[in-house]
């Protein structure tokens, strides 16, 4: 038995009788405040952060945005702030299992009135369809739960659509023309947090705005107490905006760097970057050292071309190299390159597990019971162990009548039964990342 498998079973045994904490549903009603000024113009003061802006041609750039929105406002005369109508209601758009074993995406709508909440859910479903059309989401989509949270706005639509003079008062204060960039769609971060906290769990947050105008934003350095590390905003009625969310999850899940550069930025002079898709090393030096994406060098990449070292990335035109000419971390409408896809899969498994079961871990079972497990990812290899010894005849079986174990010894003696699942995908080549691709569950069985 391999050392890694042995340690996996050992860890399962040591954790056998621990209990899982229930997911906590948090939340509070949205706070409605006065506009920043009489014109409703964005506030110039207060905290600001770096965000990403997305052009219609797929180009990506950096901008700054206020953390608060001036359009999270008291509604004009004749409009009432929402006090019911399903505000804050949570619905499972996609539910593949317990939030403790899945990667939970929370989608919050903005600019949808009480009468438009069904439209919001339709838009949210379409955005998720766009995301899961891209690999590795397509293969790994059963690792995800998707929750929608109704945010009832007193006005329909968002500020800046169709033009800069248009002002809408909405639950999350979404607005185009943020930082003077027409397609940059900003929100009020605290309002997003209040609504996202209502979901059972939040690993990723996507804000879907009630607009057909192309635009969005990437808040990829948000550290929320709710648990998510970034926010992506997208236009719910625009067929291309789902790519914005895919790019942003490259940061939050894959911990990937941007691969685009700015003219005039100069030459990078710093240390080797920590991100998996940037390096100061040429292909020859990378191969000699066996580091970064050395295992992928020379291979054909799903975003086109061959993996090598291409000058420019991390906002610098020189001094840093990226793995391919043009992946989704450089411009929208592309695929992840091979190192990026590998990092994304490892990121999925930091939140989700390759093995689940409706029978709670640590349950006491008898030979008369039947045990089932679920393998959400196609091709996952399943092995069974009894008291630490693999049972080859049971390999791959997801439903098990426990009398097939042929237990011996005293009838009351407990035996440790463990299931160990490993995703053997060739899309992950780094041994350090492959450790994330194994999960185990254990139970006690008596005769």
TILUMMI-34650 format. One record per residue (C-alpha): residue number from 1; chain; x, y, z. Coordinates in nm, 4 decimals. Last residue first. Layout:
<romis>
pos,unit,X,Y,Z
NUM,A,X,Y,Z;
...
</romis>
This chain:
<romis>
pos,unit,X,Y,Z
447,A,-2.1129,-0.8314,1.2741;
446,A,-1.9805,-0.4843,1.3557;
445,A,-1.8934,-0.1917,1.1295;
444,A,-1.7343,0.1432,1.2156;
443,A,-1.7281,0.4116,0.9444;
442,A,-1.4665,0.5994,0.7459;
441,A,-1.4526,0.8589,0.4667;
440,A,-1.1562,0.9540,0.2487;
439,A,-1.0547,1.2235,0.0022;
438,A,-0.7733,1.2490,-0.2529;
437,A,-0.7181,1.5282,-0.5087;
436,A,-0.5579,1.7787,-0.2708;
435,A,-0.2436,1.5647,-0.2500;
434,A,-0.2115,1.6115,-0.6265;
433,A,-0.1037,1.9722,-0.5761;
432,A,0.2390,1.8859,-0.4297;
431,A,0.2825,1.6141,-0.6926;
430,A,0.2487,1.8776,-0.9709;
429,A,0.0975,1.7156,-1.2809;
428,A,-0.2707,1.8080,-1.2489;
427,A,-0.4534,1.7926,-1.5850;
426,A,-0.3702,1.4200,-1.6030;
425,A,-0.6750,1.3609,-1.3825;
424,A,-0.6355,1.0704,-1.1381;
423,A,-0.9051,1.1946,-0.8952;
422,A,-0.8584,0.9807,-0.5863;
421,A,-1.1273,0.8305,-0.3623;
420,A,-1.0638,0.6423,-0.0362;
419,A,-1.3431,0.4520,0.1378;
418,A,-1.2729,0.3286,0.4892;
417,A,-1.4237,0.0520,0.7043;
416,A,-1.2866,0.0222,1.0577;
415,A,-1.4059,-0.2920,1.2308;
414,A,-1.5900,-0.2840,1.5632;
413,A,-1.5973,-0.6058,1.7779;
412,A,-1.9508,-0.6764,1.8951;
411,A,-1.9918,-1.0012,1.6981;
410,A,-1.6551,-1.1349,1.8151;
409,A,-1.4239,-1.2297,1.5256;
408,A,-1.4922,-1.2385,1.1526;
407,A,-1.6456,-0.9976,0.8998;
406,A,-1.7361,-1.1283,0.5567;
405,A,-1.7189,-0.7770,0.4007;
404,A,-1.9974,-0.8701,0.1565;
403,A,-2.2368,-0.8530,0.4536;
402,A,-2.1834,-0.4784,0.4217;
401,A,-2.3940,-0.4449,0.1089;
400,A,-2.1914,-0.1847,-0.0821;
399,A,-2.2943,0.0777,-0.3327;
398,A,-2.0217,0.2916,-0.4951;
397,A,-1.8129,-0.0092,-0.6029;
396,A,-1.4897,0.0994,-0.7727;
395,A,-1.2652,-0.1474,-0.5900;
394,A,-1.4565,-0.4021,-0.3820;
393,A,-1.2563,-0.7067,-0.4975;
392,A,-0.9341,-0.5185,-0.4156;
391,A,-1.0154,-0.4940,-0.0424;
390,A,-0.7294,-0.2779,0.0897;
389,A,-0.6129,-0.3492,0.4424;
388,A,-0.6312,-0.0694,0.7029;
387,A,-0.8956,-0.2337,0.9201;
386,A,-1.1059,-0.2847,0.6080;
385,A,-1.0079,-0.0622,0.3155;
384,A,-1.2098,0.0271,0.0046;
383,A,-1.0752,0.1935,-0.3104;
382,A,-1.2453,0.4390,-0.5469;
381,A,-1.0772,0.5889,-0.8563;
380,A,-1.2400,0.9070,-0.9903;
379,A,-1.3032,0.8919,-1.3661;
378,A,-1.5945,1.1341,-1.3702;
377,A,-1.6015,1.3795,-1.0757;
376,A,-1.8913,1.3758,-0.8279;
375,A,-1.8083,1.0338,-0.6776;
374,A,-2.0939,0.9457,-0.4424;
373,A,-2.0957,0.6819,-0.1692;
372,A,-2.3473,0.4162,-0.0685;
371,A,-2.3602,0.1833,0.2322;
370,A,-2.6081,-0.0988,0.2881;
369,A,-2.6667,-0.2380,0.6375;
368,A,-2.7132,-0.5987,0.7551;
367,A,-2.3420,-0.6387,0.8336;
366,A,-2.3821,-0.3695,1.0955;
365,A,-2.3136,0.0031,1.1054;
364,A,-2.1878,0.2484,1.3650;
363,A,-2.1699,0.5945,1.2028;
362,A,-1.8344,0.7724,1.2160;
361,A,-1.8867,0.9637,0.8912;
360,A,-2.2537,1.0244,0.8271;
359,A,-2.4259,0.8007,0.5696;
358,A,-2.5377,1.0140,0.2742;
357,A,-2.1847,0.9738,0.1339;
356,A,-1.9277,1.2045,-0.0240;
355,A,-1.5989,1.1664,-0.2136;
354,A,-1.3940,1.4021,-0.4340;
353,A,-1.4096,1.6788,-0.1714;
352,A,-1.4749,2.0499,-0.2104;
351,A,-1.3181,2.3755,-0.0896;
350,A,-0.9437,2.3233,-0.1420;
349,A,-1.0458,2.0779,-0.4122;
348,A,-1.1694,2.3496,-0.6437;
347,A,-0.8412,2.5367,-0.6007;
346,A,-0.6388,2.2319,-0.7071;
345,A,-0.8566,2.2167,-1.0174;
344,A,-0.7980,2.5875,-1.0836;
343,A,-0.4199,2.5576,-1.0436;
342,A,-0.4033,2.2756,-1.2996;
341,A,-0.6175,2.4746,-1.5427;
340,A,-0.3839,2.7712,-1.5051;
339,A,-0.0707,2.5617,-1.5680;
338,A,-0.2382,2.4168,-1.8816;
337,A,-0.3747,2.7465,-2.0173;
336,A,-0.7197,2.8621,-1.9096;
335,A,-0.9479,2.9118,-2.2075;
334,A,-1.0122,3.2358,-2.3993;
333,A,-1.3037,3.4758,-2.4504;
332,A,-1.1518,3.7281,-2.2124;
331,A,-0.7917,3.8473,-2.2250;
330,A,-0.4697,3.7830,-2.0311;
329,A,-0.5873,3.5482,-1.7535;
328,A,-0.8156,3.3901,-2.0136;
327,A,-0.5045,3.2670,-2.1961;
326,A,-0.3061,3.4488,-2.4681;
325,A,0.0528,3.3690,-2.5625;
324,A,0.1202,3.0890,-2.3202;
323,A,0.3064,3.0222,-1.9925;
322,A,0.3677,3.3832,-1.8797;
321,A,0.7110,3.5469,-1.8386;
320,A,0.8246,3.8421,-1.6295;
319,A,1.1100,4.0898,-1.6873;
318,A,0.9374,4.2774,-1.9696;
317,A,0.5888,4.4158,-2.0463;
316,A,0.5017,4.4334,-1.6747;
315,A,0.1341,4.4223,-1.5627;
314,A,0.1789,4.0711,-1.4096;
313,A,0.2734,3.9511,-1.7549;
312,A,0.5160,4.0027,-2.0419;
311,A,0.7542,3.7803,-2.2371;
310,A,0.6275,3.4348,-2.3246;
309,A,0.7827,3.1290,-2.1605;
308,A,0.6710,2.7978,-2.3077;
307,A,0.3454,2.6067,-2.3337;
306,A,0.2481,2.5571,-2.6970;
305,A,-0.0229,2.7252,-2.8992;
304,A,-0.3921,2.7615,-2.8241;
303,A,-0.5946,2.8166,-2.5067;
302,A,-0.6157,2.4389,-2.4568;
301,A,-0.2324,2.4145,-2.4404;
300,A,-0.0127,2.1929,-2.6565;
299,A,0.2854,2.0675,-2.4563;
298,A,0.6404,2.2002,-2.4929;
297,A,0.6804,2.2948,-2.1274;
296,A,0.4075,2.1486,-1.9059;
295,A,0.6241,1.9825,-1.6408;
294,A,0.8415,2.2986,-1.6155;
293,A,0.5360,2.5035,-1.5134;
292,A,0.6916,2.6497,-1.1949;
291,A,1.0125,2.4588,-1.1116;
290,A,1.2207,2.1739,-1.2498;
289,A,1.5394,2.3812,-1.2114;
288,A,1.6832,2.2896,-1.5521;
287,A,1.3392,2.3172,-1.7169;
286,A,1.2799,2.6622,-1.5670;
285,A,1.6260,2.7761,-1.6737;
284,A,1.5661,2.6624,-2.0316;
283,A,1.2108,2.8049,-2.0450;
282,A,1.3233,3.1463,-1.9209;
281,A,1.2795,3.2242,-1.5544;
280,A,1.1302,3.5407,-1.3983;
279,A,0.8044,3.3552,-1.3556;
278,A,0.4293,3.3999,-1.3698;
277,A,0.1539,3.1369,-1.3969;
276,A,0.1818,2.9538,-1.0619;
275,A,0.1727,3.2726,-0.8534;
274,A,0.4476,3.3198,-0.5924;
273,A,0.6442,3.5690,-0.8044;
272,A,1.0248,3.5217,-0.8248;
271,A,1.1807,3.8298,-0.6691;
270,A,1.1604,4.1830,-0.8081;
269,A,1.3053,4.3746,-1.1034;
268,A,1.0133,4.3811,-1.3481;
267,A,1.0941,4.6017,-1.6468;
266,A,0.9103,4.9256,-1.7147;
265,A,0.5387,5.0006,-1.6857;
264,A,0.5510,5.2100,-2.0031;
263,A,0.3191,4.9790,-2.1917;
262,A,0.0942,4.7869,-1.9565;
261,A,0.0927,4.4094,-1.9227;
260,A,-0.1498,4.1154,-1.9273;
259,A,-0.0977,3.7781,-1.7585;
258,A,-0.2944,3.8496,-1.4431;
257,A,-0.1842,3.6300,-1.1553;
256,A,-0.3400,3.3001,-1.0562;
255,A,-0.4517,3.2074,-0.7056;
254,A,-0.6590,2.9376,-0.8785;
253,A,-0.9706,2.9933,-0.6698;
252,A,-0.9828,3.3698,-0.6100;
251,A,-0.7628,3.4864,-0.8979;
250,A,-0.8764,3.2493,-1.1717;
249,A,-1.2210,3.2971,-1.0217;
248,A,-1.2047,3.6505,-1.1589;
247,A,-1.1428,3.5317,-1.5138;
246,A,-1.4458,3.3018,-1.5052;
245,A,-1.6642,3.5798,-1.3609;
244,A,-1.5673,3.8150,-1.6435;
243,A,-1.6352,3.5409,-1.8979;
242,A,-1.9989,3.5414,-1.7856;
241,A,-2.0307,3.8927,-1.9300;
240,A,-2.0499,3.7841,-2.2938;
239,A,-2.4252,3.7167,-2.3251;
238,A,-2.5307,4.0436,-2.1627;
237,A,-2.8579,4.0464,-1.9676;
236,A,-2.7160,3.9772,-1.6215;
235,A,-2.4366,4.2317,-1.6452;
234,A,-2.1491,4.1009,-1.4330;
233,A,-1.9865,4.1804,-1.0981;
232,A,-1.7189,3.9505,-0.9540;
231,A,-1.6466,3.9579,-0.5820;
230,A,-1.3443,3.8144,-0.4053;
229,A,-1.2075,3.6246,-0.1075;
228,A,-1.5209,3.4625,0.0340;
227,A,-1.5469,3.3630,0.4004;
226,A,-1.8254,3.5740,0.5558;
225,A,-1.5511,3.7746,0.7312;
224,A,-1.4655,3.9053,0.3830;
223,A,-1.1131,3.9455,0.2531;
222,A,-1.1542,4.1286,-0.0793;
221,A,-0.8428,4.1216,-0.2994;
220,A,-1.0031,4.0052,-0.6251;
219,A,-1.2705,4.2687,-0.6678;
218,A,-1.3284,4.2130,-1.0382;
217,A,-1.5640,4.4368,-1.2284;
216,A,-1.8385,4.4117,-1.4865;
215,A,-1.9577,4.5417,-1.8186;
214,A,-2.1625,4.4897,-2.1322;
213,A,-2.4979,4.6654,-2.1139;
212,A,-2.7898,4.4228,-2.0882;
211,A,-2.8631,4.5334,-1.7331;
210,A,-3.0148,4.3974,-1.4143;
209,A,-2.6854,4.3413,-1.2342;
208,A,-2.5615,3.9942,-1.1380;
207,A,-2.3247,4.0044,-0.8400;
206,A,-2.1060,3.6941,-0.8136;
205,A,-1.9677,3.5741,-0.4808;
204,A,-1.7351,3.2760,-0.4313;
203,A,-1.6798,3.0635,-0.1183;
202,A,-2.0068,3.1603,0.0508;
201,A,-2.1914,2.9201,0.2821;
200,A,-2.5519,2.8633,0.3896;
199,A,-2.6525,3.1834,0.2051;
198,A,-2.7593,3.4865,0.4100;
197,A,-2.4014,3.6099,0.4385;
196,A,-2.4027,3.6938,0.0679;
195,A,-2.6707,3.9591,0.1336;
194,A,-2.4818,4.1440,0.4039;
193,A,-2.1511,4.1075,0.2183;
192,A,-2.2888,4.2616,-0.0986;
191,A,-2.4170,4.5595,0.1036;
190,A,-2.0746,4.5979,0.2626;
189,A,-1.9016,4.5960,-0.0762;
188,A,-2.1198,4.8621,-0.2399;
187,A,-2.1000,4.7885,-0.6097;
186,A,-1.8958,4.8739,-0.9203;
185,A,-1.9571,4.8062,-1.2902;
184,A,-1.6614,4.9270,-1.5002;
183,A,-1.7849,4.9471,-1.8589;
182,A,-1.7905,5.3277,-1.8749;
181,A,-1.4628,5.3912,-1.6915;
180,A,-1.4721,5.7251,-1.5041;
179,A,-1.3707,5.5610,-1.1761;
178,A,-1.7052,5.3774,-1.1925;
177,A,-1.8834,5.4653,-1.5169;
176,A,-2.1356,5.1850,-1.4503;
175,A,-2.3184,5.1593,-1.1200;
174,A,-2.4408,4.8990,-0.8711;
173,A,-2.5745,5.0379,-0.5397;
172,A,-2.6317,4.6960,-0.3817;
171,A,-3.0048,4.7295,-0.3067;
170,A,-3.0661,4.9817,-0.5842;
169,A,-3.1338,5.3511,-0.6420;
168,A,-3.1052,5.4154,-1.0142;
167,A,-2.9364,5.7133,-1.1798;
166,A,-2.9113,5.7692,-1.5566;
165,A,-2.6857,6.0633,-1.6563;
164,A,-2.3952,5.8377,-1.7548;
163,A,-2.6003,5.6636,-2.0196;
162,A,-2.8053,5.3476,-2.0791;
161,A,-2.7364,5.2365,-1.8105;
160,A,-2.5109,5.4402,-1.5822;
159,A,-2.6983,5.3583,-1.2608;
158,A,-2.8657,5.0195,-1.2550;
157,A,-3.2013,4.8758,-1.3623;
156,A,-3.5333,4.8563,-1.1788;
155,A,-3.5907,5.0776,-0.8755;
154,A,-3.6770,4.9928,-0.5156;
153,A,-3.4351,4.6985,-0.5290;
152,A,-3.5121,4.3535,-0.3886;
151,A,-3.1935,4.1567,-0.3225;
150,A,-3.2882,3.7922,-0.3693;
149,A,-3.0032,3.5540,-0.2878;
148,A,-2.9203,3.2771,-0.5349;
147,A,-2.7213,2.9760,-0.4198;
146,A,-2.4975,2.7597,-0.6409;
145,A,-2.3482,2.4366,-0.5054;
144,A,-2.0366,2.3098,-0.6758;
143,A,-1.8284,1.9892,-0.6973;
142,A,-2.0750,1.8613,-0.9578;
141,A,-1.9361,2.1238,-1.1997;
140,A,-1.5942,1.9569,-1.2238;
139,A,-1.5774,1.8598,-1.5901;
138,A,-1.7389,2.1761,-1.7271;
137,A,-1.5693,2.4002,-1.4676;
136,A,-1.2219,2.2902,-1.5878;
135,A,-1.2952,2.3980,-1.8519;
134,A,-1.5404,2.6624,-1.9709;
133,A,-1.9098,2.5908,-2.0440;
132,A,-1.9602,2.5898,-1.6679;
131,A,-1.9210,2.9684,-1.6531;
130,A,-2.1714,3.0398,-1.9293;
129,A,-2.4291,2.8070,-1.7714;
128,A,-2.3724,2.9803,-1.4368;
127,A,-2.4423,3.3161,-1.6026;
126,A,-2.7606,3.1739,-1.7570;
125,A,-2.8828,3.0449,-1.4213;
124,A,-2.8254,3.3866,-1.2651;
123,A,-3.0211,3.5578,-1.5450;
122,A,-3.3154,3.3211,-1.4907;
121,A,-3.2959,3.3773,-1.1147;
120,A,-3.2980,3.7534,-1.1690;
119,A,-3.5954,3.7306,-1.4064;
118,A,-3.7820,3.5426,-1.1312;
117,A,-3.6947,3.8288,-0.8959;
116,A,-3.8387,4.0890,-1.1328;
115,A,-4.1656,4.1784,-0.9567;
114,A,-3.9869,4.2736,-0.6346;
113,A,-3.7556,4.4961,-0.8386;
112,A,-3.4227,4.3793,-0.9823;
111,A,-3.1451,4.6382,-0.9803;
110,A,-2.9035,4.4042,-0.8079;
109,A,-2.8937,4.0249,-0.7943;
108,A,-2.6807,3.8145,-0.5614;
107,A,-2.5177,3.4882,-0.6742;
106,A,-2.3458,3.2798,-0.4065;
105,A,-2.1106,3.0023,-0.5209;
104,A,-2.0438,2.7224,-0.2726;
103,A,-1.7600,2.4757,-0.3315;
102,A,-1.8878,2.1483,-0.1916;
101,A,-1.8225,1.9136,0.1020;
100,A,-1.9233,2.1399,0.3918;
99,A,-2.2010,2.2868,0.1765;
98,A,-2.3685,1.9412,0.1840;
97,A,-2.4573,1.8200,-0.1623;
96,A,-2.5023,1.8893,-0.5335;
95,A,-2.7446,2.1774,-0.5106;
94,A,-2.7733,2.4075,-0.8104;
93,A,-3.0042,2.7116,-0.8037;
92,A,-3.0633,2.6639,-0.4313;
91,A,-3.2799,2.9565,-0.3251;
90,A,-3.2160,3.2177,-0.0549;
89,A,-3.4662,3.4945,0.0264;
88,A,-3.2990,3.8216,0.1281;
87,A,-3.5910,4.0368,0.0079;
86,A,-3.8831,3.8040,-0.0630;
85,A,-4.1402,4.0768,-0.1131;
84,A,-4.0672,4.2226,0.2283;
83,A,-3.9502,4.5580,0.3580;
82,A,-3.8151,4.6994,0.0326;
81,A,-3.7397,5.0723,0.0512;
80,A,-4.0384,5.2670,-0.0710;
79,A,-4.0699,5.4713,-0.3863;
78,A,-4.3040,5.7726,-0.4166;
77,A,-4.0380,6.0257,-0.3267;
76,A,-3.6905,5.9132,-0.4325;
75,A,-3.5296,5.6049,-0.2813;
74,A,-3.2801,5.6364,0.0048;
73,A,-2.9534,5.5413,-0.1540;
72,A,-2.7014,5.2669,-0.2176;
71,A,-2.6154,5.4812,-0.5185;
70,A,-2.3184,5.6524,-0.3511;
69,A,-2.1453,5.3129,-0.3417;
68,A,-1.8931,5.2147,-0.0769;
67,A,-1.5589,5.0383,-0.1321;
66,A,-1.4647,5.3141,-0.3749;
65,A,-1.3104,5.1926,-0.6999;
64,A,-0.9663,5.2023,-0.8591;
63,A,-0.8779,5.0813,-1.2092;
62,A,-0.6805,4.8007,-1.3731;
61,A,-0.7116,4.6709,-1.7282;
60,A,-0.8500,4.3765,-1.9224;
59,A,-0.9077,4.3470,-2.2979;
58,A,-1.1789,4.1144,-2.4256;
57,A,-1.2931,4.3422,-2.7113;
56,A,-1.5874,4.4606,-2.5006;
55,A,-1.3516,4.5982,-2.2363;
54,A,-1.3180,4.4638,-1.8833;
53,A,-1.2163,4.6554,-1.5701;
52,A,-1.0248,4.4999,-1.2809;
51,A,-1.0295,4.6424,-0.9300;
50,A,-0.7758,4.8155,-0.7062;
49,A,-0.9241,4.9474,-0.3848;
48,A,-1.0669,5.2651,-0.2375;
47,A,-1.1526,5.3616,0.1192;
46,A,-1.3433,5.6885,0.1718;
45,A,-1.3360,6.0113,-0.0282;
44,A,-1.4288,6.0946,-0.3864;
43,A,-1.7922,5.9870,-0.3562;
42,A,-1.9489,5.8825,-0.6852;
41,A,-2.1929,6.1425,-0.8251;
40,A,-2.5545,6.1307,-0.7104;
39,A,-2.5978,6.4920,-0.8163;
38,A,-2.7175,6.6022,-0.4723;
37,A,-2.4240,6.4397,-0.2989;
36,A,-2.3155,6.1061,-0.1559;
35,A,-2.6686,5.9756,-0.1793;
34,A,-2.8511,5.9072,0.1477;
33,A,-2.8456,5.5664,0.3097;
32,A,-3.0411,5.2418,0.2945;
31,A,-2.9054,4.9570,0.5086;
30,A,-2.9927,4.6122,0.3816;
29,A,-3.1607,4.3730,0.6259;
28,A,-2.9339,4.1442,0.8219;
27,A,-2.7612,3.8164,0.7608;
26,A,-2.6238,3.4934,0.8839;
25,A,-2.7056,3.1316,0.8176;
24,A,-2.4651,2.9101,1.0010;
23,A,-2.3509,2.5806,0.8498;
22,A,-2.3575,2.2987,1.1040;
21,A,-2.0283,2.2018,1.2609;
20,A,-1.9176,1.8503,1.1783;
19,A,-1.8654,1.5902,1.4506;
18,A,-1.5490,1.3962,1.5277;
17,A,-1.5787,1.0210,1.5739;
16,A,-1.3601,0.9058,1.2883;
15,A,-1.0931,1.1750,1.2832;
14,A,-0.8127,0.9412,1.3812;
13,A,-0.9440,0.6763,1.1447;
12,A,-0.9635,0.9138,0.8492;
11,A,-0.6115,1.0367,0.9155;
10,A,-0.4877,0.6789,0.9120;
9,A,-0.6734,0.6086,0.5879;
8,A,-0.5050,0.9070,0.4224;
7,A,-0.1667,0.8160,0.5728;
6,A,-0.1909,0.4696,0.4200;
5,A,-0.2920,0.6117,0.0837;
4,A,0.0096,0.8465,0.0804;
3,A,0.2458,0.5686,0.1901;
2,A,0.1351,0.3412,-0.0933;
1,A,0.0000,0.0000,0.0000;
</romis>
